[in-house]
Amino acid sequence: MNTPPPHDLGRVLSQRHLPALDGMRAVAVFTVIAYHAGLDAVPGDLGVSAFFVLSGFLITWLLLKEWRTDESVSLRRFYARRTLRIFPAYYVFLALSFAVDRLRDDPWPDGLAAAAVAYVVNYYNAFHGHPTTSIAHAWSLGVEEQFYLLWPTVFLLLVRRGRRVLLGTVAGLIAAVLLWRSFLFLVGDVGTAYVYNAFDTRFDNLGMGCLLAICVERPWFAAVARAVARNAWLPLVTLGLLVWSRVGVSTAYHYSLGFTVDALLIAIFIVQVLQLHRRALWSWLEHPVVRYLGVISYPLYLYHIWGIGFGHQMGFLPPAFQALAGVLASVLLASGSYFLIERPFLALKRRFEAVAPSAVPPLQRA
């Protein structure tokens, strides 16, 4: 049986469908679910870091494609697409969560509703010690929304000055966030709640994805891409280093240098699986079920706390079956959100595509 060779990264990136990335989303969201379900040994925040790197990569890749085609980026179309993609499911989730908590006589603390509506739950958590609420996990959506708000304008200002300026500035921003977070945690005695939740201390994860999108177009990067994917087992080394970086080093490392190292390793893993997705070790990332779970990863993230809670209500079942019930409930809720809310708005979103489908591959769920 012949082993398929690695795909050339440039050829993969020219495809209409970028392989393995929906599968990565599925893995990321189930990492978060496993942690919130009570598997404390699972580093759930790595799933969030993976979402950040993927978002930075895909958004920047789309912006670069539009710039290459039109030598401009339509901010109006960008924000219209983002609004149709994200807002409907998010605000329905907020409304349902608020109503359910009121019915359970568990009203939200002062300021939480306003923070949720304004997409700043991350800073609410940062300044309130990351309290346990039904929407505490929406902090990461706040970080992403702040990125969507700021990055296109910054991108335009930089790309007009040349790709080298764009690359150098993004690398500098990543380094600046690393130094800022390290100062806050190691010198300023700022607690974990702030450095974990705040956009100004977590942009480096998104920035690493941006940097990857910029680098993959550079001629020198082709040799790097081939080197990290020359064997199918090399992504296992990357994952091993990622787990070690997250759980095998000190807390001081994790909240200073660790977030940036984790993002770099996730970016390397993206490059690897894009090229190795046909190999037996990684082809499961393209399995239809895995891809579907990646497609609904956004509503899965929104509603997984509800699903886990349902599973815990099944006290007559063994713990493993409670967890399974929670996962199934999460998938059902997410599927309902996807088909009833997201899909209709996604159809509208296509009217705001910046360029013809033949010119830009419709990257998954970007």
C-alpha distance (Angstrom), angle and dihedral (degrees) to the residues before:
residue distance angle dihedral
M1 . . .
N2 3.83 . .
T3 3.77 118.3 .
P4 3.80 111.3 -133.2
P5 3.80 112.3 -119.8
P6 3.79 121.3 -119.2
H7 3.78 114.2 -85.0
D8 3.77 118.2 -111.9
L9 3.81 104.8 -106.5
G10 3.79 93.6 -133.7
R11 3.79 91.0 54.2
V12 3.81 91.4 48.4
L13 3.79 92.0 50.8
S14 3.81 90.5 52.7
Q15 3.81 92.2 59.6
R16 3.78 122.7 103.5
H17 3.80 90.0 -125.7
L18 3.79 120.0 43.4
P19 3.81 104.9 -143.2
A20 3.81 126.0 -131.2
L21 3.81 96.8 13.6
D22 3.80 95.9 99.1
G23 3.80 85.9 49.0
M24 3.78 89.7 52.5
R25 3.79 89.6 52.6
A26 3.79 89.8 52.7
V27 3.81 91.2 51.6
A28 3.80 90.8 46.5
V29 3.79 95.5 51.9
F30 3.80 93.6 45.0
T31 3.79 89.5 50.8
V32 3.80 87.3 58.4
I33 3.81 92.1 44.2
A34 3.80 92.8 50.3
Y35 3.79 91.3 52.4
H36 3.81 94.3 47.3
A37 3.80 89.7 46.4
G38 3.79 89.0 64.0
L39 3.80 104.3 -90.1
D40 3.79 94.5 130.3
A41 3.80 91.8 175.6
V42 3.81 88.9 68.1
P43 3.83 110.7 86.4
G44 3.78 96.1 -132.8
D45 3.79 94.6 -179.4
L46 3.81 89.3 67.2
G47 3.79 86.7 68.9
V48 3.80 90.0 56.6
S49 3.80 91.2 46.5
A50 3.81 89.0 52.8
F51 3.82 90.4 52.6
F52 3.80 90.0 51.0
V53 3.81 94.3 50.7
L54 3.81 91.9 45.5
S55 3.81 91.6 49.5
G56 3.78 93.0 49.7
F57 3.80 90.9 48.2
L58 3.80 98.2 46.7
I59 3.80 97.0 42.0
T60 3.80 92.8 48.1
W61 3.81 91.9 44.8
L62 3.80 89.8 54.7
L63 3.79 92.0 46.9
L64 3.81 90.8 50.3
K65 3.81 90.9 49.5
E66 3.78 91.4 51.2
W67 3.80 91.2 46.9
R68 3.80 91.7 49.9
T69 3.81 91.3 51.2
D70 3.82 101.3 40.2
E71 3.82 104.5 14.1
S72 3.78 85.4 -127.0
V73 3.79 140.9 66.8
S74 3.79 122.1 -133.0
L75 3.78 105.6 -134.4
R76 3.80 89.7 -172.8
R77 3.79 92.3 58.1
F78 3.79 92.1 42.0
Y79 3.80 94.2 54.6
A80 3.78 92.3 41.9
R81 3.82 89.9 54.6
R82 3.81 92.3 46.2
T83 3.81 91.9 48.4
L84 3.81 93.6 50.6
R85 3.79 91.9 43.5
I86 3.81 99.5 48.9
F87 3.79 115.3 14.9
P88 3.83 103.7 64.0
A89 3.82 97.1 54.7
Y90 3.81 92.2 39.5
Y91 3.80 96.8 51.5
V92 3.80 93.0 43.9
F93 3.81 87.8 52.6
L94 3.81 90.7 49.4
A95 3.79 93.1 49.1
L96 3.80 92.5 49.0
S97 3.80 92.6 45.7
F98 3.80 92.1 49.6
A99 3.81 92.2 48.5
V100 3.81 94.8 45.8
D101 3.80 92.6 48.4
R102 3.80 90.5 50.0
L103 3.80 90.7 50.6
R104 3.81 89.2 49.9
D105 3.82 89.1 51.7
D106 3.78 89.7 -116.3
P107 3.81 102.2 122.8
W108 3.77 120.1 -171.0
P109 3.81 117.3 -101.5
D110 3.79 119.2 -106.6
G111 3.77 113.1 -72.0
L112 3.78 98.0 15.2
A113 3.81 96.5 100.7
A114 3.80 92.4 49.4
A115 3.81 90.7 47.1
A116 3.79 91.1 49.9
V117 3.80 94.3 49.7
A118 3.82 90.8 47.8
Y119 3.83 93.1 47.5
V120 3.80 93.7 -117.9
V121 3.79 101.2 116.4
N122 3.79 85.7 123.2
Y123 3.81 91.1 65.5
Y124 3.80 91.7 40.5
N125 3.80 87.4 56.5
A126 3.80 91.8 42.4
F127 3.80 93.9 56.2
H128 3.82 96.9 37.2
G129 3.80 100.6 48.9
H130 3.81 95.4 -100.2
P131 3.82 95.1 -73.0
T132 3.79 121.0 -153.3
T133 3.80 107.1 -102.6
S134 3.78 133.7 147.7
I135 3.80 90.2 -104.1
A136 3.81 100.3 36.9
H137 3.80 89.6 116.0
A138 3.82 89.5 62.6
W139 3.80 87.1 82.5
S140 3.80 90.3 91.4
L141 3.80 91.1 52.6
G142 3.79 87.7 54.9
V143 3.80 90.6 53.7
E144 3.81 90.9 50.2
E145 3.79 93.9 46.4
Q146 3.81 91.2 51.2
F147 3.80 87.7 51.3
Y148 3.81 91.5 50.7
L149 3.79 89.9 49.2
L150 3.80 96.4 51.1
W151 3.78 108.8 26.4
P152 3.85 103.5 67.6
T153 3.80 92.1 56.3
V154 3.81 92.5 45.0
F155 3.80 89.3 46.6
L156 3.81 91.6 53.4
L157 3.78 93.0 48.9
L158 3.80 91.4 50.8
V159 3.81 102.4 39.0
R160 3.81 90.7 53.8
R161 3.79 86.5 63.3
G162 3.80 93.2 52.0
R163 3.79 140.8 -84.4
R164 3.80 92.9 -85.5
V165 3.78 91.1 56.8
L166 3.81 89.9 47.5
L167 3.80 92.9 50.3
G168 3.80 95.0 43.9
T169 3.79 94.2 47.2
V170 3.80 94.1 49.2
A171 3.80 90.5 49.1
G172 3.80 88.7 48.9
L173 3.81 91.9 50.3
I174 3.81 90.7 51.7
A175 3.80 90.2 51.2
A176 3.82 91.3 46.3
V177 3.81 92.7 52.2
L178 3.80 90.2 47.7
L179 3.80 91.2 52.4
W180 3.82 92.6 43.3
R181 3.80 93.4 50.7
S182 3.80 91.9 45.1
F183 3.80 90.9 50.8
L184 3.79 93.0 48.6
F185 3.80 94.4 48.8
L186 3.80 102.9 34.0
V187 3.80 101.0 33.1
G188 3.78 108.2 14.9
D189 3.81 93.4 48.2
V190 3.81 90.8 -132.8
G191 3.79 109.7 163.9
T192 3.76 129.0 -113.9
A193 3.81 93.4 -102.3
Y194 3.79 92.5 68.8
V195 3.80 100.1 41.4
Y196 3.81 90.5 45.5
N197 3.83 97.5 49.2
A198 3.79 109.2 28.7
F199 3.79 122.0 99.9
D200 3.80 91.4 -139.8
T201 3.82 89.8 59.0
R202 3.81 98.2 39.8
F203 3.79 103.9 41.8
D204 3.80 89.8 97.9
N205 3.82 89.5 74.2
L206 3.80 91.5 55.1
G207 3.78 90.3 38.4
M208 3.80 90.7 56.3
G209 3.80 88.7 58.0
C210 3.82 89.9 48.5
L211 3.79 89.9 50.1
L212 3.80 91.1 50.6
A213 3.82 91.8 52.7
I214 3.80 90.2 51.0
C215 3.81 93.8 46.1
V216 3.80 98.0 48.7
E217 3.81 89.3 68.2
R218 3.80 93.8 52.7
P219 3.84 115.3 99.5
W220 3.81 93.2 -130.6
F221 3.80 92.2 57.3
A222 3.81 94.3 69.7
A223 3.82 90.8 73.0
V224 3.81 90.9 48.7
A225 3.80 91.3 50.0
R226 3.81 92.4 50.5
A227 3.81 91.8 47.8
V228 3.81 96.0 53.4
A229 3.83 92.0 46.7
R230 3.78 102.2 40.5
N231 3.84 90.8 111.5
A232 3.80 129.0 35.8
W233 3.80 92.1 -131.4
L234 3.81 95.4 57.7
P235 3.84 93.2 88.6
L236 3.81 86.6 59.7
V237 3.80 87.8 59.8
T238 3.80 89.5 50.1
L239 3.81 91.3 50.2
G240 3.80 90.9 47.1
L241 3.80 90.8 52.6
L242 3.80 89.6 46.3
V243 3.80 93.4 53.8
W244 3.80 91.0 44.6
S245 3.80 91.2 49.9
R246 3.80 90.4 51.1
V247 3.82 102.7 42.0
G248 3.80 106.8 11.4
V249 3.79 100.5 63.6
S250 3.80 134.4 58.5
T251 3.79 127.8 -72.7
A252 3.80 88.9 -116.4
Y253 3.81 89.2 58.2
H254 3.80 93.3 46.9
Y255 3.81 95.4 53.0
S256 3.79 93.9 43.6
L257 3.81 118.1 29.2
G258 3.80 96.9 0.3
F259 3.79 99.3 76.9
T260 3.80 90.7 55.0
V261 3.81 94.7 45.6
D262 3.80 90.1 48.9
A263 3.81 90.7 52.4
L264 3.81 91.3 49.3
L265 3.80 91.5 51.9
I266 3.82 91.0 48.1
A267 3.81 89.3 51.8
I268 3.81 89.9 51.8
F269 3.80 89.9 49.4
I270 3.82 90.0 53.0
V271 3.80 90.5 54.1
Q272 3.80 90.4 48.2
V273 3.80 99.6 49.4
L274 3.80 92.9 43.1
Q275 3.80 86.6 63.3
L276 3.81 99.2 34.1
H277 3.79 100.7 43.5
R278 3.81 92.2 115.5
R279 3.79 94.0 55.0
A280 3.81 116.2 101.2
L281 3.80 92.3 -117.2
W282 3.81 92.2 59.5
S283 3.80 107.7 20.8
W284 3.82 89.7 96.0
L285 3.81 87.3 73.9
E286 3.80 85.9 71.8
H287 3.81 95.6 47.2
P288 3.83 109.3 126.3
V289 3.82 93.4 -121.5
V290 3.79 92.6 49.4
R291 3.79 91.1 46.1
Y292 3.80 90.8 50.4
L293 3.80 91.2 52.3
G294 3.79 87.5 51.1
V295 3.79 91.3 50.2
I296 3.82 90.7 54.6
S297 3.81 93.8 39.6
Y298 3.81 92.2 112.1
P299 3.83 96.1 58.4
L300 3.81 88.8 36.3
Y301 3.77 87.7 59.6
L302 3.80 91.2 46.4
Y303 3.81 97.0 49.9
H304 3.81 105.2 27.9
I305 3.81 92.2 99.8
W306 3.81 87.9 58.6
G307 3.79 91.3 48.8
I308 3.81 93.1 48.4
G309 3.80 89.6 49.2
F310 3.79 90.3 52.9
G311 3.79 90.0 51.5
H312 3.79 91.4 51.7
Q313 3.80 89.0 54.1
M314 3.80 88.4 63.3
G315 3.81 91.2 80.9
F316 3.81 92.5 154.9
L317 3.82 89.1 67.1
P318 3.81 126.6 79.2
P319 3.83 112.5 -98.7
A320 3.81 93.1 -104.1
F321 3.80 91.3 55.2
Q322 3.79 91.0 45.8
A323 3.79 88.2 56.1
L324 3.80 90.9 47.8
A325 3.81 90.8 49.7
G326 3.80 88.9 50.8
V327 3.79 92.2 51.5
L328 3.80 92.6 48.0
A329 3.80 91.1 48.3
S330 3.81 89.8 49.7
V331 3.80 91.7 51.4
L332 3.81 91.9 48.5
L333 3.80 92.8 49.3
A334 3.79 91.6 46.0
S335 3.80 92.0 48.3
G336 3.79 90.2 51.4
S337 3.79 91.2 51.0
Y338 3.79 91.5 46.5
F339 3.80 98.0 49.5
L340 3.82 99.0 34.9
I341 3.80 100.5 39.0
E342 3.79 114.1 11.6
R343 3.79 102.1 41.5
P344 3.84 95.6 56.7
F345 3.80 91.2 49.7
L346 3.80 92.3 43.6
A347 3.79 87.4 58.3
L348 3.81 88.1 56.9
K349 3.80 89.9 45.9
R350 3.80 91.0 64.0
R351 3.81 89.5 67.0
F352 3.78 87.8 67.3
E353 3.80 97.9 51.5
A354 3.76 106.1 137.1
V355 3.80 100.1 -139.6
A356 3.76 139.8 10.2
P357 3.83 116.2 -68.1
S358 3.78 90.0 -119.0
A359 3.79 90.6 60.0
V360 3.78 99.7 46.7
P361 3.79 125.8 31.7
P362 3.81 110.7 -124.7
L363 3.79 96.2 -117.5
Q364 3.76 114.3 -144.9
R365 3.77 113.9 -85.5
A366 3.77 93.2 -30.4
